[in-house]
């Protein structure tokens, strides 16, 4: 069995990895370039915030139907369609911008289309991965995929997008469009996946309900979903007030904030690279629980210290542990959820798990106003410990096969 985990992932996986890395590089450029463009073109702060909200709105509105479509349509074609949809939206943005006709309405429409394409792509790519690799290879495959996405989107893409914007406002959007076309070209080379079942003629609403019902009726999958919601609320809440902790409490320069964010991203890169090894050494249950423990402890460590180096180590540990959790939890869900429900499961999962992010940001902001950033950081550990109590029994009492069985 040990040899199985070391087997090559195959050409089809490498094609998906390449396409996803290119696509997420474009996402990273857009993540920084679109707000910069909005700030230049729109003088009203509320209008600028509307554009950012429009880019994330599809995750709340389209997660469930996109997941159902990923189960009833060919997933390879759906990813290609999502890439080409985003390329067309960005091409329209470049044309309007170069002709000085890009206003609020067009920016909102483009942001919505880009967000919709991202939802479709992510749901389909999550569901297609188990078709390309064996179950015992999922932690390794997801680890490499998540690591590449973190580097391309959160590190290279963000920096490249902002720099290209200073060179020419249309340049990051033009290169982003090209990245989606190139990603679609790679995806078109993937082997044809299984054809949709005859049940795909059923009503979409019924299929969506089936996906939600499965997640909620399965104890382990339900626990993973709820814990992901708690972790996202804690992490995004910490991100929302971290700048206050750095600049107002620790009295560090603004450049230190950017460095510490990069340190967290580096932790995520290392976590993604080592997640498969950690899973094989500790097993699935202990890997997930250890990740939650580290996240719970890093909050008080960040809040209690006045030493920047300690803050950096704690934030690195947070990024590392959250990435390990993501890789192991995603791999486990991909193995446990039936193939015909994978698309719907990720749609429902993202709706529940990501819907807590704005709640966490608002909650942490309120706690920081009332008690200060230090106390808010420490309070988040209580939520993480609650997550540990929630998922622990479900993991330890589950007798179904898990990726750790290969160790």
Secondary structure, DSSP 8 states (H G I E B T S, - for coil): -HHHHTS---HHHHHHHHHHHHHHHHHHHHHHHHHHHHHHH---HHHHHHHHHHHHHHHHHSHHHHHHHHHHS-HHHHHHHHHHHHHHHHHHHHHHHHTT---HHHHHHHHHHHHHHHHHHHHHHHHHHHHHS-GGGHHHHHHHHHHHHIIIIIIIIHHHHHHHHHH-TTHHHHHHHHHHHHHHHHHTTS-------GGGGS-HHHHHHHHHHHHHHSHHHHHHHHHHHHHHHHHHHHHHHHHHIIIIIS---HHHHHHHHHHHHHHHHHHHHHHHHHHHHH-HHHHHHHHHHHHHHHHHHHHH---HHHHHHHHHHHHHHHHHHHHHHHHHHHHHS-GGGHHHHHHHHHHHHHTTHHHHHHHHHHHHHHH-HHHHHHHHHHHHHHHHHHHHHHHHH--S--GGGG-
